[in-house]
Amino acid sequence: MMTKKYVFTETAKRIEEKFKSNGFKFVKSNCRIINKYPSGFDVIIIKVLDYAPVFQLQMSLRVRINQVEDIVNKFQEYSFASPQFMKYTETEGVSYMVLSGARENYIEIETEKELDKAINEFIKIIQDKGLAFFEKHRNLEIVNAEKKNQILNKEHDVIGNIMQSLTLMKLCNDPDFDVLCDKYKELYVPFVGQEITGRKALDNLIEYLKTI
């Protein structure tokens, strides 16, 4: 019988093998398949939900832009995240469901044959769309436009995304920065317990960005 550990390890191992030539390496300590470069990293994240004997296998692709995250993480006092965690915060990402057009954000598997098929599907998606996604989203201007659109359409209004978008606008000399500082404050809905710390972090970030 397959186990959650086996499903995860087999998936990560085969994806790493396929994309090793693209710089990806499975880092066991944080359970991610990462391609690091000077300005940040690309990461393939695998998750397994255990409903043994059935498993739901998930994949997402994410990009970190150090220039953005290094600024945002200066103002994470609303968060309980550790410095170690902040090394791995990402700037933009995409889910399996979006990449594949599937109805669900996972592939359900129960047998070795189904696992093999799911891994091959993930590999094909990374080849066909994922590598291009990574390359595209290393560009500050592109990520700025996408992140701003997401927030204004109220798709991602949590504080992390708002702070990333403000930082991106400033780094890109976006003329919308001054106007959207106030707009984003209106859109921000803090989680319970973050009403004071979250707004303080947002205010402090804006104050800082106006000086650079």
C-alpha positions as a printed Julia matrix, in Angstrom:
212×3 Matrix{Float64}:
   0.0    0.0     0.0
   1.27   3.49   -0.87
   1.96   5.97    1.91
   1.83   9.77    1.96
   5.62   9.89    2.32
   6.11   7.58   -0.66
   3.76   9.59   -2.89
   5.51  12.85   -2.0
   9.05  11.5    -2.29
   8.46   9.75   -5.6
   6.83  12.87   -7.09
   9.58  15.22   -5.88
  12.36  12.86   -6.98
  11.06  12.46  -10.52
  10.35  16.15  -11.01
  13.83  17.0    -9.73
  15.4   14.49  -12.13
  13.48  15.91  -15.09
  14.33  19.55  -14.39
  17.81  19.22  -12.91
  19.27  20.64  -16.12
  17.09  23.76  -15.56
  18.71  24.31  -12.15
  16.08  22.68   -9.94
  17.07  20.75   -6.85
  14.92  19.06   -4.21
  15.75  20.58   -0.82
  14.63  18.04    1.75
  14.85  20.42    4.71
  11.99  22.6     3.4
  10.31  20.06    1.11
  10.62  22.19   -2.02
  12.1   21.82   -5.49
  14.03  25.06   -5.95
  16.02  26.8    -8.65
  17.99  29.57   -6.94
  19.63  32.49   -8.77
  21.04  35.84   -7.58
  17.77  37.81   -7.79
  15.55  35.16   -6.18
  14.29  31.67   -6.95
  11.72  29.59   -8.79
  10.05  26.86   -6.75
   7.86  23.85   -7.46
   5.77  22.98   -4.42
   4.29  19.51   -4.02
   1.66  18.7    -1.39
  -0.08  15.43   -0.61
  -3.39  15.16    1.24
  -3.74  11.75    2.82
  -7.15  10.05    2.62
  -5.57   6.59    2.44
  -5.94   4.54    0.38
  -6.76   7.61   -1.77
  -4.38  10.59   -1.97
  -4.83  14.05   -3.43
  -1.64  15.22   -5.12
  -1.2   18.99   -5.51
   1.35  21.17   -7.27
   1.93  24.91   -7.46
   4.65  27.05   -9.01
   5.97  30.18   -7.34
   8.58  32.86   -7.9
  10.47  34.9    -5.33
  11.91  38.31   -6.22
  14.42  39.11   -3.49
  14.26  42.84   -4.15
  10.56  42.82   -3.23
  10.61  40.31   -0.39
  13.6   41.86    1.36
  11.66  45.12    1.69
   8.28  43.62    2.62
   9.82  41.37    5.25
  11.24  44.39    7.1
   7.66  45.18    8.11
   6.35  41.77    9.11
   5.69  42.69   12.73
   2.04  41.72   12.19
   3.28  38.2    11.47
   4.69  35.48   13.69
   6.86  34.2    10.84
  10.43  33.31   11.72
  13.47  34.73    9.9
  14.0   31.24    8.47
  10.5   31.26    6.96
  11.0   34.72    5.49
  13.87  33.38    3.38
  11.25  31.44    1.46
   8.39  33.91    1.04
   7.3   34.12   -2.59
   6.19  37.07   -4.7
   3.94  35.44   -7.28
   2.52  32.0    -7.94
   0.14  29.88   -9.95
  -1.81  26.74   -9.12
  -2.12  23.42  -10.93
  -5.79  24.18  -11.56
  -5.01  27.45  -13.34
  -2.2   25.95  -15.4
  -4.14  22.84  -16.4
  -7.71  24.11  -16.62
  -8.78  21.21  -14.38
 -11.87  21.46  -12.19
  -9.96  20.63   -9.03
  -6.62  21.8    -7.7
  -5.37  18.25   -7.26
  -5.09  14.86   -8.94
  -6.65  12.0    -7.03
  -4.6    8.81   -6.98
  -4.9    5.37   -5.43
  -2.52   3.15   -7.39
   1.07   3.21   -8.64
  -0.23   3.51  -12.18
  -2.31   6.58  -11.28
   0.67   8.1    -9.46
   2.88   7.6   -12.51
   0.25   9.24  -14.72
  -0.14  12.2   -12.32
   3.62  12.8   -12.13
   3.87  12.7   -15.92
   1.05  15.24  -16.13
   2.83  17.57  -13.7
   6.05  17.24  -15.68
   4.28  18.03  -18.96
   2.61  21.12  -17.45
   5.94  22.38  -16.12
   7.55  21.81  -19.51
   4.72  23.36  -21.53
   3.76  26.26  -19.26
   5.71  26.3   -16.03
   9.16  27.17  -17.33
   7.69  30.06  -19.3
   5.78  31.2   -16.17
   9.02  31.25  -14.19
  10.87  33.22  -16.84
   8.06  35.74  -17.27
   7.61  36.4   -13.57
  11.19  37.35  -12.89
  10.27  40.65  -14.55
   9.32  43.38  -12.06
   7.1   45.28  -14.5
   5.05  42.2   -15.37
   4.59  41.13  -11.76
   3.72  44.7   -10.76
   0.92  44.89  -13.34
  -0.48  41.48  -12.4
  -0.33  42.01   -8.65
  -1.97  45.43   -8.9
  -4.77  44.02  -11.06
  -5.38  41.18   -8.6
  -5.72  43.54   -5.65
  -7.92  46.09   -7.42
 -10.18  43.22   -8.46
 -10.22  42.07   -4.82
  -8.71  38.7    -5.68
  -5.83  38.98   -3.21
  -6.47  41.57   -0.49
  -4.47  40.03    2.36
  -1.76  42.24    3.77
   1.16  40.34    2.27
  -0.11  40.82   -1.27
  -0.95  44.47   -0.64
   2.54  45.14    0.71
   4.12  43.32   -2.22
   2.09  45.35   -4.69
   3.02  48.68   -3.08
   6.68  47.68   -3.11
   6.52  46.6    -6.74
   4.91  49.89   -7.74
   7.62  51.89   -6.01
  10.44  49.8    -7.51
   8.87  50.22  -10.96
   8.29  53.97  -10.52
   4.61  53.29  -11.14
   2.68  56.61  -11.32
  -0.24  54.94   -9.5
   1.75  54.53   -6.3
   0.66  57.67   -4.45
  -3.03  57.26   -5.28
  -3.11  53.54   -4.5
  -1.46  53.95   -1.11
  -4.78  55.32    0.19
  -6.88  52.98   -1.95
  -5.08  49.91   -0.64
  -5.64  51.04    2.94
  -9.37  51.03    2.19
  -9.24  47.6     0.55
  -7.24  45.96    3.33
  -9.37  43.77    5.6
  -7.2   42.52    8.49
  -7.47  39.06    9.95
  -8.81  38.86   13.48
  -6.05  39.87   15.84
  -4.18  41.89   13.2
  -6.39  44.98   13.26
  -3.68  47.13   14.89
  -0.43  45.37   13.94
  -1.44  44.85   10.32
  -2.4   48.46    9.74
   0.74  49.64   11.51
   2.88  47.43    9.27
   1.14  48.81    6.2
   1.58  52.42    7.33
   5.25  51.85    8.16
   5.91  50.24    4.79
   4.28  53.13    2.92
   6.28  55.65    4.93
   9.47  53.78    4.11
   8.68  53.43    0.39
   8.08  57.16    0.07
  11.68  57.75    1.13
  13.3   55.59   -1.53
